Every structure is written in structure tokens, then in C-alpha cells.
Amino acid sequence: MRTLIYGSKKHDGERSKRILVAGATGYLGKFVVEELKARGYWVRALARSPRKLDHLLGSLDEVVKAEVTQPETLDHVCDGIDVVFSSIGITKQRDGLTFRDVDYQGNKNLLDVARRAGVWRFAYVSAFNGQGLRHLDIGAAHEDFVDELKVSGLEYTVLRPTGYFSDMGEILEMARKNRVWLIGSGKHRVNPIHGADLAVTCADAIEGGDTEINVGGPQTMTWNEVAALAFDVLGKPAKITHIPAWFMWSVVRLIRLLNRHQGDLMAFFTTMATTDVVAPATGDHTLEAHYRSLASRS
Ligand SMILES: NC(=O)c1ccc[n+]([C@@H]2O[C@H](COP(=O)([O-])OP(=O)(O)OC[C@H]3O[C@@H](n4cnc5c(N)ncnc54)[C@H](OP(=O)(O)O)[C@@H]3O)[C@@H](O)[C@H]2O)c1
């Protein structure tokens, strides 16, 4: 039986679809909840730590407590739901679970429950060039789930975004400490995306449309330009050190022997920094505005 934490609002079945947002406590999920509510949908959020949703309680219609790696907690979470959106995945969590446990099996458990409950559409967030990252645990876990989704019989969309603004904040943090360390030459390009811009594409996908969507933000920059922007916003002279890619790959091999999960993450970031990560652009949030907002907060 699902644990209903919050559920005060009745559904007006004539007016709106019912959406389950899994991952609502995360960076992207929060923006997706806000975008769906702005469009008038009835939204249930799934969270393993519902207290993290306190700031959204005024807008959410229901909150259920569940841990996707424990199928017994998922009973009934999809009851009455039309569309499931999942941005569940491991990013910085350090709770001992693996990419296979969460990104693959956790989402698969949710998909199984969704099918049994008669959900007709499932939107899932993988990563840009996910198919090319199958040699990494993180890429394989995402893409093996995508394979399950494709044969599920449900209507589906796989979103493949570039890097999020949440991760770009780390460059600003390094600049605050007077030196930005970049992997490789810094000449590879990226068009990172703000969660609010990506949430618009996610909500469009929830409403229907293409089965696979590559998406990035409005500005394409090299990593050197991103670092220079961070220093500029802080009003500091730019100090950038490039770590040679060959050195990083040697470190990755060593770390993998000691801690496969951390080694895999490091391999993922090294790949992202040493290839162009540029997808069709959307949105209007600039990295400069994001950095200025972060800089003004401290
Ligand atoms: N960050 C990027 O630049 C980037 C780029 C492309 C694609 N992506 C992918 O986009 C997805 C969302 O990213 P994000 O930055 O929004 O991640 P995030 O902030 O870490 O959010 C992940 C969400 O998954 C939930 N979760 C993790 N393990 C769970 C479990 N065992 N049971 C239930 N919920 C669990 C988290 O809940 P808790 O709050 O309880 O941990 C959180 O709500 C991820 O799959 C990521 O790989 C990220």
C-alpha cells in the first residue's frame, strides 16, 4: 500500500490529466512540477524523503512516499495516473546504491507498476549521447532502461539533455577559490540548459510528440569560455589550469580499481569535457544570468 503523505486536492477529471512526477525532489523534477502546475495539471509527486518537498506542498496535489528500488513500496503509486514522468537517477547521491540499482532497476520497477495500473504514457530523462556511453555503468543503466521503455507497449518519450545549470555551478565555485581546473584543452563545446527551460520540453513531451528528443540550452560555449565567464561575473582575473585528458584517463583507471562507481562518474565527466556536447537549442536562460544570480547570493 502506498504511503500517502499529502493529498488534499480533488481531481477534476474533466479538466486535466493526472501526472506522476518521480524525481520531484531533484533539480529537474522541481521545475517539471512547477511547469505542469502552471499548465493546470493534477500532479502527484513520488519521493523517498517527502520532507524535501515541503516548499512545493502548496502546489502539489498529492505526495507519496516510495523508494523505487523497493518494489513493495510502489504498490498503487500509479493508480489513477495517466502519464508518468521520471527524472529518477543517481547524480551525487552517496547511499550505496549503484546506477544499475536506481537508473535501470528502479525505473524498471516503476515502469512495471505503471503498466499494471493502465498508465498510457511514460516520459524518461536519459542523457545526451546516452547510446554512446553504454560502455560506462551510468550510460548502460540509462540506456538499458530506455530499451525496456521502447518495448513496454506504452507511449513514450526519451529526453536526452546536455549538462544542467546545476552542474555548471561547480565552475563558479572553483572560480571563487581563484582557480578553475578544466579537463582537457577546454576547447570542446557545450550548450548547457537551465532546469526551467528543460522543464518546458519535458511538459511538452508529457503531452505527446516525438519518441526521442535531444535538447540543450540557448548558448553554445567552450569550457574555456564558461570558466572565463565565471571569473568575469566574480570580477576576478581568470586562472585556468588544464588537466591533460591522458592524465585523467590514467586516474580513471586507478580509481575504477578502488571504487567502480566513482571511477565511472569520473569517466563520464572526462568524456563530457573532451567531446562536443551540443544539442538542438531551446529556452532563454543564459549562463551569465545564472552565475550572476549565484554570485549575488553569497
Ligand atoms: N545533471 C546533469 O547535468 C544531467 C545531464 C543530463 C542528464 N541528466 C540526468 O537527468 C536525471 C535527473 O537529474 P537531476 O540533476 O535532476 O538529478 P537529482 O537532482 O540528483 O535528482 C534525482 C532524483 O532521483 C531521486 N532518486 C535517486 N535515487 C532514488 C531512489 N533510490 N528512490 C527514489 N528516488 C530516487 C532523487 O531523490 P532524493 O532527493 O531522495 O535523492 C531525486 O529526486 C538523472 O537521471 C541524470 O542522470 C543529468
The ligand as a Gaussian input file, in Angstrom:
#p B3LYP/6-31G(d) Opt

LIG

0 1
 N       22.980000      16.851000     -14.116000
 C       23.163000      16.882000     -15.422000
 O       23.891000      17.693000     -15.959000
 C       22.414000      15.872000     -16.281000
 C       22.546000      15.933000     -17.665000
 C       21.830000      15.031000     -18.468000
 C       21.026000      14.077000     -17.864000
 N       20.928000      14.031000     -16.505000
 C       20.035000      13.020000     -15.909000
 O       18.833000      13.670000     -15.531000
 C       18.249000      12.963000     -14.422000
 C       17.847000      13.982000     -13.352000
 O       18.972000      14.775000     -12.998000
 P       18.897000      15.785000     -11.744000
 O       20.072000      16.676000     -11.859000
 O       17.532000      16.322000     -11.600000
 O       19.210000      14.744000     -10.556000
 P       18.989000      14.946000      -8.995000
 O       18.869000      16.369000      -8.640000
 O       20.037000      14.133000      -8.283000
 O       17.572000      14.239000      -8.782000
 C       17.452000      12.838000      -8.891000
 C       16.118000      12.422000      -8.329000
 O       16.088000      10.983000      -8.263000
 C       15.686000      10.611000      -6.942000
 N       16.217000       9.313000      -6.538000
 C       17.510000       8.915000      -6.584000
 N       17.588000       7.669000      -6.104000
 C       16.330000       7.291000      -5.749000
 C       15.750000       6.117000      -5.202000
 N       16.513000       5.071000      -4.902000
 N       14.398000       6.063000      -4.980000
 C       13.623000       7.147000      -5.278000
 N       14.109000       8.299000      -5.807000
 C       15.449000       8.345000      -6.028000
 C       16.257000      11.696000      -6.062000
 O       15.650000      11.624000      -4.783000
 P       16.443000      12.105000      -3.462000
 O       16.220000      13.602000      -3.411000
 O       15.770000      11.381000      -2.366000
 O       17.884000      11.731000      -3.635000
 C       15.894000      12.930000      -6.880000
 O       14.536000      13.242000      -6.716000
 C       19.293000      11.942000     -13.951000
 O       18.951000      10.681000     -14.446000
 C       20.567000      12.416000     -14.617000
 O       21.455000      11.349000     -14.896000
 C       21.597000      14.908000     -15.702000

